[in-house]
Structure formats: structure tokens, C-alpha cells
Amino acid sequence: MCILNLILHQNKRTMARIEIKLPKMGESVSEATLTAWLKNEGETIKLDDGIAEVATDKVDTEVPSEVEGVLVKKLFEVGDVVKVDQAFAIIEVEGDVDGIIVDDFSLDDLAKEVEQEVDVVKEIKKEPIKSTSDKFYSPLVKSIASKEQISNAELDAIQGTGANNRLTKDDLLNYLKTRGSKKEEVKVVAPVQKPKETIATPVATPIAVSGNDEVIEMSRMGKLISHHMVQSVQTSAHVQSFIDVDVTNLVKWREKVKSKFEKSEGEKLTFTPILLQAVVKALRDYPLMNISVDGDHIIKKKAINLGMATALPDGNLIVPVIKNADQLNLVGMAKSVNDLANRARNNQLKPDDIAGGTFTVTNIGSFGSIFGTPIINQPQVGILALGAIQKVPAVIETADGDFIGIRQKMYLSLSYDHRVVNGALGGMFVKRVAEYLENFDVSQSI
């Protein structure tokens, strides 16, 4: 659909009407659900004012206005799905924009084109097409299928060319061109069944609910997290390596400098930025842990963008990303950690804040856990869990012999994708993180 970006509104004053489009919402995000309008039609909007709230499978965020003017048209309703780079509102501003004058084109003409797409979503809500498989179909594809009376089974049999073999509008339209002549050739092949004794068919166990039980529906984010966790386990061959680390010197150093650090930098110095610096150094040493898998190819990431799993007040998790973490000193790392954590807990993260991660760290020790087996954050190949630091009795080797003493220790738990990371690489990487922590320079200044 071709829509003019600027519309000259015939008026005694020079006015322009500008489409506000859904901005890019991060890697692999192609659409978002409009969850709330923050402005009403006829209301004045200032630069950077939030126009609407949208939700993707990764983050909820506001869409700000790039201009000052009056909201004259909402092109979607709450609950509608808007594609990235698609107009969802029109704002009228005074004067030309960058001196561009556009041929006469009425707002009603524009609205009609957009409303056609909105009608697609509304039709799907009335009569949703449910696939017999786990395939995802966009509202537009479902609408076309419903209009052309394409059965669920027939829809599932069409080969898609989109991301992850998703069926696109063009795939469906191309199929319809030859459907009449080739309809008899399209056959839905039932999956070949193995002998009954070898089939392990998962069966949902009936859940008994008594009158005193409370049934709680998952939140939208909870449903998305559930889906992503299952998808990650199905995508990557998860294996784990564990190592215990003596961080006594590190603990003593932090205790000595934390007050001075807070006074000089205005930031609390937690263990997290210190531990993250060790992870970054190890990623430099073992760049094949900083990769992604694309089919039969490995994408070696140049930037080290460290994901930092953060707990939200509602119990869910989100993973903001510290961009170019290898270029930060301890002060910069501490400021980034505190800033992202605070904005995450206050629901103030922007889409770019959670995009582009190349490796993830989760601090499970903050909940008292000593080690764990975290699930990889796709499309990365590794995630490191930091366990709680505990005082434990340990053997201390000295020139005068071995002694038992009290040491501060923690476990590191590394989950990695065994499709591309073997046990040797995984083991050497987590050992290198441990070495950086155990050999921490206690003489360094802040």
C-alpha cells in the first residue's frame, strides 16, 4: 500500500498533515499491539509527547511524537496490530515540513486505505482461523484465507518464505494464482506414525480444580516468556558447566571502596558490575562464545553487548542490554547496570534497550540461589548464572602447608548451545571467568 508521508491540507493557512509511523521496535520485531491511546483526536501534542502505548513480545513502550501539532486522526483502535513502519496516527502541523509540498490528497482517502487493513484485524477477531499446527499466521494472511475459503489443513500445507518459514501475504497470493489449476495436486500429507510402542504422545493431564482453588490467568508477558523458554529449549541443545570461585579478595576490596565510590560517583557499587567485567574479559579471550547460529552458518559478533537479566516487581524477567560493554571501565559499567535495572523496574525501558544482546548474565545469587541451569536467551549461544556469595570452610594452600580457613565463594553456572559450543570451549570459558575473579587486582583504584 502506497501512502503519502506528507499531506497538504487545503486551508487559508499553510498546514501539513503528517503520518506518525510505528518505529522499529528491535531486532526480529515486525509488529506491535496497540494497547492504549495517550492522546485524543483534537488534542494538542508537543514534541516527544507519548501518543500511544504499544506492546511487542519483548517490551511495552510509548511511541513519542516527532512533531508538534494536533492529533486529527487515529488510524487504529486499541487491540489492533500495527506493523513496523506503518502509519497509526495523523498529526496536523502548521507550515510546510522541510519545505515539502505534496499534491492534493484528502485525509479521507488516506484513512480509507488504512482502515482496509484495520478491517482485516476486525474480521479475524470475529471469525479467527485456528491452524491445526503450531504455525503463526498474520491477521492479513488469516483474512485472505478466510475470504478465499482456504481450509486450515490447506493453509498449513503451503510453503512459506518469510522468517522461520512463516507464510507471507505474497506466498498466499502466489498460491491463489495457481490454486484453481493445481488444487487437485495440493495434498495434505499426514505425518508418518511410528509403531505404537515407540510413540510418546504428550497428553495433557487433567487438572482438578476445587471450589477453594484460585485460577489465575497468565499475564501477557508471562505467556510470552513461557513461549520463548519452550522455543529456546527446542532450538538449542542445552548443556551446562559449573565451577566454584574464591572471590574473597574481590569481596574485601568492594567492602573497602564502596562508600568512597558512592560519594564520588553518586552510584552504589554492587557486585554485579565487577562480575560483569570479568565476563566481558573472558568473551574477548573466547570470541566463539559471542556468536549466533543462522542455519548452517555461525555469525561471529564484533560487539560485546551484554544482556543483564532483571527481575520485575510482578515476578517476570526482562533482559536489558549493556551495549559495547567491553569499552566500559568499572564506573561506566556500574552506571549502566544501575540505570538499566532502575528503568526496567519502573517500566521505562525503550525497545533499543533490550535489542542486540550477544551474551546474557543472570544474577540468581540475589535470590539466594547458589547455582542453576538457566535457559539460553535466543539467538545467543550462552548464558551465565552468578550464584550467591557464601562464607565456606576451604583448604588454603601456603608455602608452610595446607590450612582450613573461611573463604568467600560462589558458583558460576554456564548453559551453552552444544550445537556450536563443545564442552572444551564451554569449560575453558567459564574457567577463564573464574580466573579473572580469583586474580582480582585488590590494589586497583576506582
N, C-alpha and C positions, 0 to 999 in steps of 0.2 A: 504494500500500500504506500503510495507516494503522498506525503502531506507536507505542505509548505511550512518551513520553520518560522517564517515571519509573515504576518497578515496585516496589510494596511487597511485599517478601519476607516471608512469614509465618514469624516467628521469635519466640523469647521476648524478644529484644532488638529494638528498632526498627531495621530495616535497610531500605535502599533500593538498588535496582539501577538504574544509570544507563547509558543508551546513550552511547557515545563515537562521534560522527559525524565524517565526513571534512570538515574545514573548507574554506572557499573557498580555492582554490589560485591565484587570479589571474584576470585578465581572459580570457574565452573558454575557460577550462578547466572542463570539466564532469565529468571523471572522472580517476582515477589508478590506477596498477597497484601493488598491494601487493607490495613487493619483499623485505621481511623483517619478522619479528616480533622486537621487542626485549625483550618480556616473555612469560613462560609463564603458562598458566592456573594459578591458585592463588597467584601471586606478588604480593607487596605492591607497590603503586605509590604514589609520592609525587607531590605537586603538581608539574606541569611535567616529570615524567619522560617520556622518549620511550617510546611504546607500540609504534609500528611505523614502518618506513620506507616511503615511497611515492614513486613516480616519475610525473611528468607529461611532456608533450612539451617542457617548459621547464626543469624543475628537479627534483632529487632532494632530499627533505627528510624530517625526522622529524615525526611527529604527537605533540604532547605531551598529557599528561593534564590535564584541567581540575579534577580532584578527587583526593583521596587515598582509597585503598581497596584492594580485592583484585580482580585480573582473574579473572573467573569464566567468561567465555565469549569465545572467538574466533569471529567470525561469518564470516570469510573465510580462505582459505588463500593462501599465497604464490603470486603469479602471477595471482590473481583481480583483476578490475577493479571498483573501488568508485566509485560516483558521489558527487559533492559533496553533502553534507548527508545521506548515507546512513550508518546505523549499521554499524560494523565490529567493535565490541567492547562488552562489558558489564562494568562495574565495580561491585562491591558496596561501599557505604559505610555507616558507622554513622549512625543518626539520620535524620530527615527532611531533605530538601533544600529550603531556603526554606519549610519548613512545609507542603509539598505532600504530601498522602496520596492515593495512587492506588488505584483499585479493584483487587481481586484479579485478577492476570493472571500465569500461570506463565511461567517462563523458557523452558520447552519450547515453549509456544505461540508465543512471540516468535521463538525460534530456527527453528521450522518455517517461518515466513513468510520470514525472511531466507534460509534455506537453499534455498528455492524459487528465489530469484534466483541463488544460488551454483550451483545445479544447471544453470541456464541457461548459465553460463560453462563448466562442465564438459562439457556436451553439445556446445558449439561446439568445444571442444578435440578431442573425439572425431571429429566429422564437420564440419569447418569448411566454410562456404559461401563460395565464392570468386566474387565478382562478375566478370562479363565486362567491366565498365567500371572506371573508377578511383574509383567511388563508395565512400564509407565507410559501413558498417553496424555498429550497436552489437551486442554479444553478444545482447541481448534480441530485437532485430529478426531476427537470424540464426536464433535458436532458434525463433521463431514461424514464420518462413518454412520452416524445415526440417520442423516439425511439420505444417504445412498443405500440404507438398509444393509449394511455390512455386518454380518454376524460376529460375535465375539471370537469364535474359532477362526473365522476367515481373517479377521484383523490380526490375530496372533500369528498367522502364517505368513504375513507379508514381511519381507526382509527390510529392516531399517538401515539408514546410512548415517544417522546422527550419532552424537556422543553415546558411547556404550551401546551401540546398535539401536538407539532409540528411533522410533518411527517418526519421520517428519511429515509436514504438510505436503512437501513436494513428492516424497515417497508415495504417499497415498494418492495424490493426483495422478502421478505417472501410472500407478497401478490401475486406477479407474479408466485410463485411456484404452487399456487393452483388456479390461475386465470382461467385456461382452464376448470377445473372440476367444479368450483364454479361460473363461470361467470354469469350463469343464476340466482344464488342466490343473487348476488350483485344488489341491487335496490337503486336507489336514491329517497329517500322519500322527497316529497315536504313538506315544513313547513305547519303545520295546520293553516289555516287562521281563524281569529275570524270574527264574523259578521261585515259587512261593517261599521256599525255605531260605532263600538268600535275600528276600526283600525286607528292608527295615523301614516300614512306613510310619512316620511320626503321627501319632494320634493325640489330639488334644484331650487332656484329662479333664473330665467334667469337674467343675468347681462347685462345691456345695456351699450355698450362702444361707445362713440362718437369719432370723429376724433381728438379731443383735449385731450382725456384721455391717460394716460401712463399706459401700462400694464407691471408690474414688476414681474418677476418670483421669488419665494421664494429662499433664499439661501439653501444649503444643510442642514446646521444647523437649519435654520428656519423651514424647513419641519420636521426635527426630533423632534424639540421642540413641534411643533404643534401636532405631533402624540403622543408624550409622555403625553402631557397635557390632550388630549382626553382620552387616555388609563387610566390615573390616575383617572379621574372623573368616568369612567366606572367601575374601580376596587374598589375604596373606597367610602364609604358613608360619604361625607364631611359635617361636621358641624363646627360652629365657636363659640368661646367665646372671649369677648372683656373686657378689663379693662384699666382704666386710672391710671397713676402712677405719683406721685410727685417726680421728680428727681432733685429738687432744690439743695440739698446738694451735690449730685454727680456732678452737673454742676459746682458748686463753687470750689469743690476740684480739678477737672480736670483743671479748669482755673488757679488755683494756682500752679499746679505742672507740667503742660505740657512743659514749657520751660526748666525746670530742667531735665525733663525726656528725652527730645530730646538731650540735651547736654551730659548727662551721658550714654545714651543707643544708640544714633545715630538713633533713630526711633521716628516718630511722634506718639503722643498718641491721637488717635481718641476716640470717644465714643464707637465704635464697640467692642473692646476687653473688656472694662469694662462691657458692657451689656452682652457679651457672657459668662463672668464668672458667672453672676447671673443665666443664663440659665443652665449652667453646674451644679451649686449647686442644682438647682431645679430638674434636671434629676437624681441626686444622691438621692434626697428625694423621687422622684416618678419614680422608675426604669421601671414601666409599661408604661411609655411614650417612653422608649428607646427600642422598640421592633419591630419585623416584623411579618407578618402573612404568614404562609405556609399552605394553605388549612384550616383544622380544628385545626391547631396547632399554638401556639404562640412561637416565638423564642425570648427569653429574652437576649439581647445583654450585654455582660460583659463590653466591651469597650464603652466609650462615644466618638464617632467620629462625630464631629460637622461639618455639611455642611454649607458653607457660600456662599449664592447666590451672584454672582458678575456680574455686567453689563460689557459687552464688547464694544469696540468702535463702532461696527457695529449695536449695539442695542440689540443683542442677550444676553442670560444669560448662565452662566456656574456655576457649584457648586463645587468648590474645597473643600477638606475635611481636617479639623484640627484633626489629629489622636491623640487619648488619651488626649483629651482636658482637662479632669479632673485632669491631672497630671501637668498642666502648671500653673505657677504663672502669675501675670499681665504682667511682662516683656516678658515672653515666649509667652503668648497669643498675645501680641502686635506685636512681631516679626513674629509670624506665620501668623497673619492676613495680615500684610503689605507685607510679602513675597509672599503669595498665590495670593493676589489681584494684585500685580505688574506683576507676571508671567502670570496670567490669561489675563491681558490686553495686554501683549506682545506675546501672543500665545506660551508661553514656558512651559505650564503645561505638565506633564507626565501622562500616564494612571493611575499610582498609586495615583496621587494627587487628583483624582476625584472618587476613589473607596472606598467602605467600610463605607460610611456615615450611621449614625444611627438616626440622627435628624438634621433638617435644620432650619437655621435662615436667614431671608431676611430683609435687612435694607431698607425698602421703604421710610423711612424718608429722605434719601439722595436725593430723587427726590421731596421732599416737600409734600408727601402724609402723612396724619395723621393716617389713618388706612386702612386696606384692607382685602381681603379674599383670601389668597394665596392657590395655589393648591399643594397638598402633593407630595413630591418627592419620588416616589416608589423605593424600597419596605418599606419605613418608614411609620409611622402612625401619624406623626405630623410635622407641620412647623409653626414657629412663625415669624410674621411680626412686625418689630420695626418701629413705626411711628415717624414723625418729632417731635423734642422737641420745644415746643412753650411757650412763656410767656402768662399766662392767669390769670384773676382775680379768686381767690378762697377763700373759707371760711377757716380761720385759727383758730383752737380751742386752747385756752390757759386757764390757771387757772383763769385768770381775765375775761374770756368771749370769745365770738367769734368775729373775725375781718375779714374784707376783705383785702386781700393782693395780691401782684403779685407773682406768683409761676411759676416755670418751670415744665411743664407737658408733658407727651407723652402717646400715646395709644399703648397697646400690643394687637395684633390680632392673636389668635391661631386657626388654622384649624387642625382638627384631624379626624381620621378614626373611625366613630361611630360603625363599626362592632365590634371593640375590646376596644375602649375607650369611656366610657359613659360620660355624661355631668358632673357628680360629679368629676371624675378624671381629665377631661379636665379643669374644672373650678378651682379645687384646685391647679393644676399645674401652670396655668398662674397667679393665685393669689400669689403663692409662689415666682415666678419670681419677681412680683411687690414688695413683702415684702423685698426681698433681695436688690432691688434697692432703696426703700424708706428708709431702715435702713442702708444705705451705711455708712461705717466707715470713717468719714472725718478726723480722727486722724491718719489713716494709712500712712506709708511712702512708697516710691516707691523702 
